[in-house]
Structures are given as structure tokens and as C-alpha cells.
């Protein structure tokens, strides 16, 4: 028999967490569960969930202490009587706690919270106490950071994020589009162009490339709205602006640079490996759980731009190494599929419900 799950994600933009919430809800529906997704009314998650045929309850969630949002969520909980409430981000976590506090204990569904970041959680007593039935960490690294902050290990289940097998409709030819030389090695950075995601590191890495590698390298920054041509550390850089078919864009890369200084897991890396694009990343957060160093990608010591540049140089100079890592990528990525995430999450739900009095 299927479960009724009420999902809450307060993200106003489209990032990895919102993608995962959508993939999970859609995957649970495929195995017979009923899902209602609470999301921002005008956010991309609401729009994409509707396009996927999912039930959406639009709730404006301007802050984690919004009284109106709390009342609306409480009303939805009472109307739907879900088996589980599942919060997918920090704001949704707080709003769910506040909404459930006013629901009579006999009618109160258990709360499951997913945590996706590796920095230590705050407000341990307020937000991470017994009112949360179970936490889902998207990697062992996330779990370890929670335990170090004082959350009991037995209250945390590790369920890796999952991505579907990528579909490439029309591989982007960046050499042709950008009029770059045929022998160029096209490297790419994919995702939100923010400091913690490593964009501040790209110039430092590029400057450390040996002259011969720098001459061959071209860089594509995939993510964000900005579209322009520039240079970073002496390397030609192209920002194509908003891209709907990200897999088409990624398929045109020879290597992925993922210089994130803080990463819960790294679904862009899973996508790259699935496409046979070898990644270079810092050995931080959950990334060593994804990348087998020297087998499906290359890892550099965390925060060491010189080491990252050396790893990137080995891929730029060595087409044979790129080919070897490329072959190992898809089977490695297959271990982090949506079906595994759905099974793991559903197992958590069942365990939580079996423990209910």
C-alpha cells in the first residue's frame, strides 16, 4: 500500500536540492506513493513539478519564521493527514517544526529532514532535537558533520542523492560555436556560479597551469544567466548564459572542473561521469565518496589550487588518461541513480513508521 508524503522545499531558485526534491517525489509516485509538494508559488520547483504531473501546494515562504506560511502548512497537514512530512531544506525544516507543533500529538505525522550541506548544523537543541524523527544525510561526510555537532548517529540515515541517466539530444560543439582551435581541450565548470561552489578558485587554478596546457585549454562556465566572453588566468572563457539542456552542454566538454570548497555530494559530478566526462575535484565533503581517484576521476587535496591545477594539467596533456577515466565514469555514476535514492528514502520512511507507538 502506498504512503501519503507531504514534501516541503522553500527554495526560490533551481539548484541541486530542488532537483533532488522533484526527482524523489516523482520516483515515489512511480512506486505507488501519493506525494504533495509544498513549494514557492512562482518558483521553478513549482513549475517543473506541475509539468511532471505532481500535486503542488503553492505556499509563499519568505522566511523560516513566517506565521502565514506556518498556518498554511499546518492546514495542509490537517487536510492531507500524511503518513510522513519530509522537509528538504533548512527553511522548510523550521516551518515544518512550527506547523507540526500545533497539530495534536495523536494526529501528528513524523517529520523527516534531509540535510545536504557539510558545514556543522546550528541550533542543535531547537532544530535537531527529538521532534525530528529521522535525518537523511546525502553522504557520509554530511552525516559525520552532524555527528560532530552533537546529533546522535542513530538518528541519521545516509541516502545518496540520485540522478537519472542523462539524455543528450544535440551535443554542443564548443569549438565550433566559439571558433576555438580544433586541438583545444574544453574544460567546464557546471552549477551555481558562487564562491562556495568554487568559481572564485577558477582564476587561481588557471594561473597555475603550465604554459603549454594553458595554450590548449578553453573553459566553458555552464550555469547562471550571464552570457559573455572573457579570460581567467589567461585562458579564454565562454559563459553561454541560461541553458535548458544542460546535458547537451556538458556532453561537449572534455573534462569537468569542480573546484568546490564545500560539497555535500556533487550531483554535477555524477552527471559528468554518467556522460563519460572525467571530473577533477577537491577531496572535500562527499566528493571522495563519488570519485574513485585515478579510476573515474581525479581528486586534489582540499583547497590546494596548485594540486588541482596539476590534476587538471594531467587531463589536458593526456588524451589517453581522459579516455580511460571516461570509460569508468558511467558504471560509477550508475551507483548513484534515482531508483537507489527512492528505495533508500522509502526504507527510512518505513523504519520511522514502524517505530511510531
N, C-alpha and C positions, 0 to 999 in steps of 0.2 A: 504494500500500500504506500502511495506517495505521501510526502511530507509537504506541509504548507510552510514556506520560508519567507520571512519578511526581511529583505535586504535594505541596508541604508548606506548610501555613499553621498557625501556632501560636496564632492569635488566639483568645482565650477569649470574646469578645463578638461582636456582629454590627455591623460597621462597613463602611465603603466597601471596604476591602481584602478582607474576607471575601466580600462580594458579588461583587467582581470575580473572585476565585479560582473561585467557583462558576459564574459566567457563562462564564468561559473554559473550564473543564472540560466543562461541558455543551455549549458550542459546538464544542469539539474532537471530542467524541463524535459530534456531528451530521455532521461531515465524515469520519468513519471512524476516528478515533484511539481508542486504549484509554487511559483515564485512571484512575489510582488516587490518591485524595486522602487524605493523612495529615493528621488534624485532631484537636483536643482531644476526648476521648471524650464529654463531656457538653456540649460547646459547640454553639451554634446552627448553626455551619457543618456539623458532622457531621449534625445532624438534617435540615437543609434539603437537604444533598447526597443523603442516603438517600431523602428524599421525591422528589427529582428522578431517582431511579433510578441514581445514580452509585455506583461502588465506593468504599467508605470503609474506611480502616485507622485505627482509633482508637488514638492514642498520647498518653499524658499527657506534656505538655511544660511542666513548671513553670518551667524556666529555660533559657537558651540553652546552659548547660553541664551539663545533666542526663545523667549517664552511662547511666542506664537508657534514656532516650529515644534517645540516640545508638546504643546497641546494638540497639534495636528497629528504628530506621530503617535501620541497616546491614543487618540481617537481611532487611528488606523489599526493599532494593535488590538483595541477592544472590538472593532468591527470584524477584523480578519481572524482573530484568535489563532495566530500562527503557532506551529509547534516550536519554532526557533526564531529568534531575532538575531540577525547577523550584521554587525557593523563593520564596514570595510575601510574606514579612515578615522583619524583622530576626532574630527568634529562629529561625525556620525556616532562614534563611541560615546562621547559625552551626552549628546542629545538622547541616545537610546537609554543611557543610565537614568537621566532625568525623567524621561517619559515612563519608563518601567517602574520608577519609584512610586508613582501614584496609582499603579494598577494593583488591585487586591492580590495578595500573595497567592491565593488559590487559583487565580486566573493569569498569573504572571509567567510568560514563557521564558525559558532560559536564554541568556544572552551569550553569543559567541562573537569574539572580536578578532579580526585579522590585523596583524602588525607587519608592516612591510619595510621598516627602516631599522638601521643598525645602531643608531645613537641611543643611549640609555633612556628609557622612558622616565617621565617625571610624574609627580602626583601619584606615587605608588599607592598610598593608602586610600586616596579618593577615587582614582580611576581603575586601579589594578587589584582591588580587593575582591572579596568573596562574591560581590554582586555580579561579577562576570563568571559564567560557568566554565568557559574554556577560552584560551587564547590560541590562535593559529599563527605560527611564525612561518614566513615563507622560505626560511633557510635555517640551518643550524646556527649560523652567525647571528641572525636576529634573535633566535632563542637564547643563545649564550649572553647576549647583551641584556636581555630581560632578566635572566637569572642573576647576572652580576648586579643588577639594580635592585634585586630583592624579591622578584616574582618567583614563586615556587615552581621548580622544574616540572612537577607532576601536573601543573595546571596549563602547560604549554604543549601543543602538538605541532610538529613540523609537517607542513604540507607545501611542497614546492609549487610555485606558480607554474602555469602551463600555457603553452601557445599552440595554436593549430598549425598543421603543416602549411607552409607558405605557398601561395599560388601566384605565379608570375605570368602575367598576360602579355607584357611587352617590355622586355629587359631594356633599361635605359643605357644608351651608349654615350657615356660621359665624354669620351674622347671626341666623338663626332659633334656632340652638342656644344662643347666648349672649345672646339678647334684646338685640342691638345694633341701633342705628338703621338704617333701610333705606339711608341715604345714606353709611354707613360705608365706608371703604376698608380692606379686610382685607389686612394685610401678614403675612408669615410668615417664621420662621426655621426651617430644617429641618436636622436632623442631631444629632450628639452635642452636648450642652449643656456644652461645656468651654471653658476660657479661650482656648486657641489657635484654637478654631473661632469665636470672636467673641462669645460670649454676654456676656462682660464689657464689650463695646462697646455693647450694645443700649441700656442706660440713657443712656450719653453721647450716642448718636445721637438718641434720643427727646427728650432735654432740649434739643437744638438745633433741633428742628422749630419753625417759626413757629406762633403761636397758632392760626391758622385751620387749618393742616394737622394740628396735634396734636388738635384737636377732632374731626376727621373720621377719624382713624386708630385702628384696633384691631389688636392684634398677637396672633398665634397661634404658640406655640412647639411645634413638632412634633418630638418625639424625647425619649427617656428615659421613665422610669417615673412620674415625679412628675406628679400631677394637681391643679391648683388654679387659683384666680383671684387676680390681684394687679394692681399697677400698676408701670410702669417709666417713669421720667421723666415722670410724669403721664399716661401712656397706659394704657388698660385692656389687660390681658394675660390670655390664657387658655392654660393648659397642659392638653391633653386626656389626658395620660398615654400609656401604651403604645398604639400604633396598628398594627394588622396591615396595613390597606390604606392605605399612605402616599400612593399616587397619588390616591385618593378625597379624602384630606385636603388635598393640595396643590392639587387642582383647584378647591377652594373659595376660593383666595386670589386677590387682585387683583395682588399684587406679592410677590416674594421678596426678603428682605433676607439677604445673605450676607456678613456683616462679618468674615470670617475673616482673621486676620493671617498665616496660613501655610497654603498650599493647593497640593498637588501638581497637581491639576487641578480637581476640584469636580464630582462626578457629580450632586449635588443640583441644581446649576445646569443640567446637561444635562436632567435630569428636568423642571425647571421650564420651560425653553424648549420642550421637546417638548410640554408641556401648554398652551403659549401663555401662560405666566405670566412676565411680564417681570422679570428679576433686576436688583438693584443690588448691586454687589460692589466690594471694594477691588481695585485693579490690582496684585495681588501673585501671585507664583508662576505657576501655569499658567492663572489666570483670564483674562488678556488673550488667551490662545490660544483660549479658548472664546467669550467675549463680544465681539462687534463693537460697540464703544461707539457708542451713538446709533442702532444698527441693530437688534440683537437684545437689547439690554440697556443698562445704564448702568454706567460704571466711575468710581470715585472714587480720588484719589491715596491710595496705601497708608498706612494708619494715621491718616488725616485724618478724624476724626469729623464735623467741620464740613462737609467736602466730601461725605461720604456722606449726611449729613442733607439737604444741598442737592439732591443727586440724588434722594433718596427723596421730598423735597417736590415736585419737578417731576412725579413719577409720581402722587403723591397729588392734586395740584391739576389735573392734565391728563389727563382720560379719553381724549382723542384720542391723546396720546402713548402711553398704555398700550395702546391698541388697535393702533397702528402697530407697536410693538415686539412685541406678541403675535403678529401675523401673520408676522413674520420669525423667530420663535423655532423653530417645528417644522422648517423646512428646515435651519436651522443645527444643531439638535440631531441631525438625521438623519446629519450628517457624523461623528458620534461613536457609531456603532452597534456592536453586539456583533459583527456579521459582519466589520467592518473590524478590530476588535481581534483576532479569531481569525485572520484572514488575515495580519495583521502579525506576530502571535506565531509562527504556523506558519512564516512566512518566516524568522524568526530561528532557529527550530529547524533548518530545512533548511540554512541557511548555516553554523551551528555544526557540524552533522554532516558537511557537505561538507569542512570544514576539518580534520576528525579524520584522523590518519595511518592 
